[in-house]
Structure formats: structure tokens, C-alpha cells
Amino acid sequence: MKHLLVFTLLVFCFPVLTFGQSDTLVDCFPLAVGNQWTYAYDHLRTMDTGAGNMYTSDTGKVSYTVTNKTSLADSTVWTVKEQRRLRHLVTWGYVREDTTIVDSTVFGFVEQLTGRHALYRSNGEQGLLWKTVFPFLRDMSDTTLMYRYWRVSASQTHTFKVRYPSPNPVIAYEFIIRKDSGLVAMRAWNAMTFEGAEFSNHRLVGQTITGAANPEATSPLKVHLYQNYPNPFNPSTTITYQLPTKSFVSLKVYDVLGREVETLVEHESDAGLFSVEWDSKQASSGVYFYRMSANGNVQTNRMLVLK
């Protein structure tokens, strides 16, 4: 548990970031019926019961699928289905409870059609931050608002961090979003208290984004292989690629000597934006290349494994 205790001490310097409307804003949360995001989900809580520490963890996969769209005068309501398959493990002294959570829920995801297009759930409750990858609420208590349009860095991503100093315990979180992709990572933690601590770490491992995710874009969709994220990394990273039409796709990883390390994709795929995860547990530290071939178009990027 030492890594958790250290991590929770890092929350005290995070500013609240604000932005104004700008021509440089880009779509970082594409919404369309059929879009889907799948996350590796990891939530850990430790609590002092007075008779020893109780540890509760939920790990597994959670997916979000846009199933419907309702247009209103000043907003759009997207119907999102959340599906969870998690291992729920509780450890308390010699007591160990190991169960599986398989459930689903549906919620409305409201998009305001002015400014930067604020995004928030139509309903939610206290503590939502620890129960979902999409905890965004309009009337914030222990979460924050999300927006569809952001400024991004050269890596096409934007990171924002927020800290709530009260009520006790201190709550802080970090979101990483990527152009034309959506939320690629979410981390949340509270400050250490006498009662315990809580930590969430969720990351994107797969997605399906339908063509023309950004209706305001003027350039046509084209074959593109994005830079992996995170980079450098250990042990896993996510590689995203874009297809303008139905294509046979080959995506492989090579070492610096040109030897094939692993085949990640080798099949026909519809048009859209897709992501695949590479786990480098069996690879040593060093530079690797990932190469995609689709519709006669070949693209290669470099990535770095640090162990």
C-alpha cells in the first residue's frame, strides 16, 4: 500500500484551470450514436475500521456506448449505456471476500450547444467520482464539468487537474483528453485521513468512433496513425488509428533491429477511429516501432519502453 500513501500526498498543488472561447479549440469528446469507449478500471479504498484496515478494490473493464440522441433547443441529450464487469475484492484481516460485479446502467449525457459545449450527466449523486469513469455533474460537489472543445498540445492531448480543499478529505483528480478521441485517462484520489484513503486510475484501452466525429471539421477523414499514449510508458500504452473507409488493417510492433515483436491488428475494419492497447510486459526497455498498413497507406511511429 506504500504507493497509494505516497500518491495521495501529491494533491496539494493542483490549480483549477479555466479557458475562454477561442478559434484554436478542437473537438476532444466526439459524440455520435454508436461511439464506444472501453476502459481498464481500477479503484482502491482503504479504511481504518478501528479493528484493523479494510481494503476494497474493484478492477476490470467498463464500457460506455452512445445509444441515442435527443435534440433540444439549447442542448443535445445523448443516451449512454454503461456496462461494468469488475472483480470486487474485500480484505480485512483474515477475512477475504472475492466476488464479480456484472451490471449496466443508462444515463443522459447533456451537451450544451453554446461556448465550449459543457458536458454533464443529467443525474448523479454524492460519491459518483468513485463509481464511474464519467463522473461529470452540472451542480458539482466532488466532481467537475467536462467540455467538448479544448485547446490541445502538440501531442493532440490536454491534461487538466482539479483540487477541492473541502469538505474534508481533500479530493483531487486529473483528466487527460485527446483530440477526436475523448477521455483517455482519469485519476482521482483523496488526501490521507485518519479513516483511510481512496484512489481511482482508469485508462482507455479500446474505442470505436464513427466517421466525421466532429461535424464542424472542414478537412476530410483520412488514414492516420496517432502517436501512442502514454509515451514513454511501462508496461502498457494505447495506439489509436483512423480509417476513412472500410479497410484491411495491419498493425505490428517491431524492435530497433526490425524484428517483429507482436501483431496487434490483422483484420478488415469499418471506417472510424479505433484504439488498441499494447502490453510490453514481455519486452525489455528500449525503442520500438509500430507500423500500420491500410489501403496501401503505410505509417510508422516510434515509442519508448522504460522499466
C-alpha positions as CSV (number, residue, x, y, z in Angstrom):
1,M,0.0,0.0,0.0
2,K,3.0,2.3,0.1
3,H,2.5,3.5,-3.4
4,L,-1.0,4.6,-2.6
5,L,0.1,6.5,0.5
6,V,2.8,8.4,-1.4
7,F,0.4,9.2,-4.2
8,T,-2.2,10.7,-2.0
9,L,0.3,13.3,-0.7
10,L,0.7,14.8,-4.2
11,V,-2.6,16.6,-4.3
12,F,-1.8,19.9,-2.7
13,C,-0.6,21.9,-5.7
14,F,-3.2,21.4,-8.4
15,P,-4.8,24.6,-9.8
16,V,-8.2,24.9,-11.3
17,L,-7.9,25.7,-15.0
18,T,-10.3,27.9,-16.9
19,F,-10.5,28.7,-20.6
20,G,-12.3,31.1,-22.9
21,Q,-13.8,30.7,-26.3
22,S,-11.0,30.5,-29.0
23,D,-10.6,29.6,-32.6
24,T,-7.9,27.1,-31.5
25,L,-10.4,24.9,-29.7
26,V,-10.8,21.4,-31.1
27,D,-13.3,18.6,-30.6
28,C,-11.9,16.4,-27.8
29,F,-15.0,14.5,-26.9
30,P,-16.7,13.3,-30.1
31,L,-20.3,12.3,-29.6
32,A,-22.3,10.3,-32.1
33,V,-24.7,7.3,-31.9
34,G,-22.6,4.2,-31.9
35,N,-19.5,5.7,-30.4
36,Q,-18.0,3.5,-27.7
37,W,-15.1,3.7,-25.2
38,T,-13.7,0.8,-23.1
39,Y,-11.6,1.5,-20.0
40,A,-9.4,-0.6,-17.8
41,Y,-10.9,0.2,-14.4
42,D,-9.0,0.3,-11.1
43,H,-10.5,1.6,-7.9
44,L,-8.9,1.1,-4.4
45,R,-10.1,2.1,-1.0
46,T,-8.5,1.6,2.4
47,M,-10.4,2.3,5.6
48,D,-9.5,2.1,9.3
49,T,-12.4,0.2,10.9
50,G,-10.9,0.5,14.4
51,A,-10.2,-3.2,14.4
52,G,-7.7,-3.2,11.5
53,N,-7.5,-1.8,8.0
54,M,-10.1,-2.9,5.4
55,Y,-9.0,-2.8,1.7
56,T,-11.6,-2.8,-1.0
57,S,-10.7,-2.9,-4.7
58,D,-12.7,-3.0,-7.9
59,T,-10.8,-3.9,-11.1
60,G,-11.8,-4.9,-14.6
61,K,-13.4,-3.3,-17.7
62,V,-16.1,-0.7,-18.1
63,S,-17.5,0.4,-21.5
64,Y,-19.7,3.4,-22.5
65,T,-21.8,3.3,-25.6
66,V,-23.8,6.2,-27.1
67,T,-27.2,4.6,-28.0
68,N,-29.5,7.6,-28.7
69,K,-29.6,11.3,-29.4
70,T,-32.3,13.8,-28.4
71,S,-32.1,17.3,-29.8
72,L,-33.5,20.2,-27.7
73,A,-33.5,24.0,-28.3
74,D,-30.3,24.7,-26.4
75,S,-28.8,21.3,-25.9
76,T,-28.4,17.7,-27.0
77,V,-29.1,14.8,-24.7
78,W,-27.0,11.7,-25.6
79,T,-28.2,8.4,-24.1
80,V,-25.2,6.5,-22.8
81,K,-25.1,2.8,-21.7
82,E,-22.5,1.9,-19.1
83,Q,-21.5,-1.7,-18.7
84,R,-19.3,-3.0,-16.0
85,R,-17.5,-6.3,-15.4
86,L,-15.4,-6.0,-12.2
87,R,-13.7,-8.1,-9.7
88,H,-14.7,-6.9,-6.2
89,L,-12.2,-7.8,-3.6
90,V,-12.5,-7.0,0.1
91,T,-9.7,-7.9,2.6
92,W,-10.0,-7.3,6.3
93,G,-7.5,-9.2,8.5
94,Y,-8.2,-12.9,7.8
95,V,-11.5,-12.1,6.1
96,R,-11.4,-12.2,2.3
97,E,-14.5,-11.6,0.1
98,D,-13.9,-12.1,-3.7
99,T,-16.9,-11.6,-6.0
100,T,-17.7,-10.4,-9.5
101,I,-19.8,-7.4,-10.4
102,V,-21.6,-7.5,-13.8
103,D,-24.1,-4.8,-14.3
104,S,-25.3,-2.0,-16.6
105,T,-27.0,1.4,-16.3
106,V,-28.2,4.1,-18.7
107,F,-27.8,7.8,-18.1
108,G,-28.3,11.0,-20.1
109,F,-25.2,12.9,-21.1
110,V,-26.2,16.6,-21.7
111,E,-24.2,18.7,-24.3
112,Q,-24.8,22.4,-24.1
113,L,-24.7,24.0,-27.5
114,T,-23.1,27.3,-26.6
115,G,-19.5,28.2,-25.6
116,R,-17.2,25.3,-25.3
117,H,-20.2,22.8,-25.1
118,A,-20.3,21.8,-21.4
119,L,-20.9,18.1,-20.9
120,Y,-22.6,16.6,-17.8
121,R,-24.7,13.8,-16.6
122,S,-28.4,14.5,-16.3
123,N,-28.4,12.8,-12.9
124,G,-25.9,11.7,-10.2
125,E,-25.3,11.6,-6.6
126,Q,-22.6,12.3,-3.9
127,G,-19.6,10.0,-4.3
128,L,-20.1,9.5,-8.1
129,L,-16.4,10.3,-8.6
130,W,-15.5,6.9,-7.1
131,K,-18.1,4.9,-9.1
132,T,-17.6,5.7,-12.7
133,V,-15.2,6.9,-15.4
134,F,-17.7,9.7,-16.4
135,P,-18.5,11.5,-13.1
136,F,-19.3,14.9,-14.6
137,L,-22.1,16.8,-13.0
138,R,-23.7,20.2,-13.7
139,D,-24.1,21.0,-10.0
140,M,-20.7,19.9,-8.7
141,S,-20.0,18.7,-5.3
142,D,-17.0,16.3,-5.5
143,T,-16.5,16.2,-9.3
144,T,-16.2,18.7,-12.2
145,L,-17.6,19.8,-15.5
146,M,-16.3,18.4,-18.8
147,Y,-16.2,20.3,-22.1
148,R,-16.3,19.0,-25.6
149,Y,-13.9,21.7,-27.0
150,W,-10.4,22.3,-25.7
151,R,-7.0,23.6,-26.7
152,V,-4.5,20.8,-27.2
153,S,-0.8,20.4,-27.1
154,A,1.5,19.2,-30.0
155,S,0.6,15.6,-28.9
156,Q,-3.1,16.4,-29.5
157,T,-3.9,15.9,-25.8
158,H,-4.8,18.2,-22.9
159,T,-4.5,17.5,-19.2
160,F,-6.3,19.3,-16.5
161,K,-6.1,18.8,-12.8
162,V,-8.6,20.0,-10.1
163,R,-8.4,20.0,-6.3
164,Y,-11.2,20.6,-3.8
165,P,-9.8,21.6,-0.4
166,S,-13.1,21.0,1.4
167,P,-15.1,19.3,2.7
168,N,-12.6,17.0,4.3
169,P,-11.0,14.9,3.0
170,V,-9.2,16.8,0.2
171,I,-10.2,15.4,-3.2
172,A,-8.1,15.9,-6.3
173,Y,-8.3,14.4,-9.8
174,E,-6.7,14.5,-13.2
175,F,-8.3,14.0,-16.7
176,I,-6.5,13.5,-20.0
177,I,-8.4,14.0,-23.2
178,R,-7.3,13.7,-26.8
179,K,-8.5,15.3,-30.0
180,D,-11.2,13.3,-31.8
181,S,-10.9,10.6,-29.1
182,G,-12.4,11.7,-25.8
183,L,-11.3,10.8,-22.3
184,V,-8.1,8.7,-22.5
185,A,-7.2,8.6,-18.7
186,M,-8.8,9.6,-15.4
187,R,-7.2,9.5,-12.0
188,A,-8.7,10.6,-8.7
189,W,-7.6,10.4,-5.1
190,N,-8.2,11.9,-1.7
191,A,-5.7,13.1,0.9
192,M,-4.7,10.7,3.6
193,T,-7.0,10.9,6.6
194,F,-7.2,9.0,9.9
195,E,-10.0,7.0,8.4
196,G,-8.2,5.9,5.2
197,A,-7.7,6.9,1.6
198,E,-9.3,6.3,-1.9
199,F,-7.7,6.1,-5.3
200,S,-9.0,5.6,-8.9
201,N,-7.0,5.0,-12.0
202,H,-8.9,4.4,-15.3
203,R,-7.4,4.4,-18.8
204,L,-8.7,3.9,-22.3
205,V,-7.9,0.5,-23.8
206,G,-10.3,0.5,-26.8
207,Q,-12.7,2.7,-28.7
208,T,-15.0,2.9,-31.8
209,I,-15.6,6.4,-33.1
210,T,-17.9,6.7,-36.1
211,G,-16.6,8.7,-39.2
212,A,-16.9,12.5,-39.1
213,A,-16.9,12.6,-35.3
214,N,-16.5,16.4,-35.4
215,P,-19.3,17.8,-37.7
216,E,-17.6,21.2,-37.7
217,A,-14.4,19.9,-39.2
218,T,-13.6,21.1,-42.8
219,S,-10.9,18.5,-43.7
220,P,-11.9,15.0,-44.9
221,L,-11.2,12.0,-42.7
222,K,-8.0,10.3,-43.8
223,V,-5.8,7.3,-42.9
224,H,-3.8,8.4,-39.8
225,L,-1.7,6.7,-37.2
226,Y,-1.6,8.7,-34.0
227,Q,1.3,8.9,-31.5
228,N,0.8,6.3,-28.8
229,Y,-0.2,7.5,-25.3
230,P,1.4,7.5,-22.8
231,N,4.9,7.6,-24.2
232,P,7.4,6.7,-22.6
233,F,5.4,4.0,-20.8
234,N,5.5,0.9,-18.6
235,P,4.0,-1.5,-19.1
236,S,1.2,-0.6,-21.4
237,T,0.2,2.1,-23.9
238,T,-2.7,2.8,-26.3
239,I,-2.3,3.2,-30.0
240,T,-5.0,5.0,-32.0
241,Y,-5.6,4.9,-35.7
242,Q,-8.1,6.4,-38.1
243,L,-9.7,5.0,-41.3
244,P,-11.7,6.9,-43.9
245,T,-13.3,3.8,-45.4
246,K,-13.7,0.1,-44.8
247,S,-10.1,-1.3,-45.0
248,F,-7.9,-4.3,-44.2
249,V,-5.7,-3.1,-41.4
250,S,-2.3,-4.5,-40.3
251,L,-0.7,-3.0,-37.2
252,K,2.5,-4.6,-35.8
253,V,5.2,-3.7,-33.3
254,Y,9.0,-4.1,-34.2
255,D,12.2,-3.7,-32.3
256,V,15.1,-1.5,-33.4
257,L,16.6,-4.3,-35.5
258,G,13.4,-4.6,-37.5
259,R,12.3,-7.9,-35.9
260,E,8.5,-8.3,-35.4
261,V,7.6,-8.3,-31.8
262,E,3.8,-8.6,-31.9
263,T,0.8,-8.3,-34.2
264,L,-1.8,-6.1,-32.7
265,V,-4.3,-5.9,-35.6
266,E,-4.7,-8.0,-38.7
267,H,-8.3,-7.8,-40.0
268,E,-10.8,-5.9,-42.0
269,S,-12.3,-2.9,-40.2
270,D,-15.0,-0.3,-40.9
271,A,-14.4,3.4,-41.2
272,G,-13.8,5.2,-37.9
273,L,-11.4,5.9,-35.1
274,F,-10.0,2.9,-33.2
275,S,-7.6,2.2,-30.3
276,V,-5.7,-0.9,-29.3
277,E,-3.5,-1.5,-26.2
278,W,0.0,-2.9,-26.3
279,D,1.3,-4.6,-23.2
280,S,5.1,-4.6,-23.1
281,K,5.5,-6.9,-20.1
282,Q,7.4,-9.4,-22.2
283,A,9.6,-6.7,-23.8
284,S,12.7,-5.1,-22.5
285,S,13.4,-1.4,-22.1
286,G,14.2,0.5,-25.3
287,V,12.9,2.0,-28.5
288,Y,10.2,0.2,-30.5
289,F,8.3,1.0,-33.7
290,Y,4.7,0.4,-34.6
291,R,3.7,0.2,-38.2
292,M,0.2,0.3,-39.7
293,S,-0.8,-0.6,-43.3
294,A,-4.2,0.2,-44.6
295,N,-5.5,0.9,-48.2
296,G,-1.9,1.0,-49.5
297,N,-1.0,3.6,-46.9
298,V,1.9,2.7,-44.6
299,Q,2.7,4.8,-41.5
300,T,5.2,4.2,-38.7
301,N,5.7,5.8,-35.3
302,R,8.3,5.4,-32.6
303,M,7.7,4.6,-28.9
304,L,9.8,4.1,-25.8
305,V,9.5,1.4,-23.1
306,L,11.1,2.4,-19.7
307,K,11.4,-0.2,-17.0
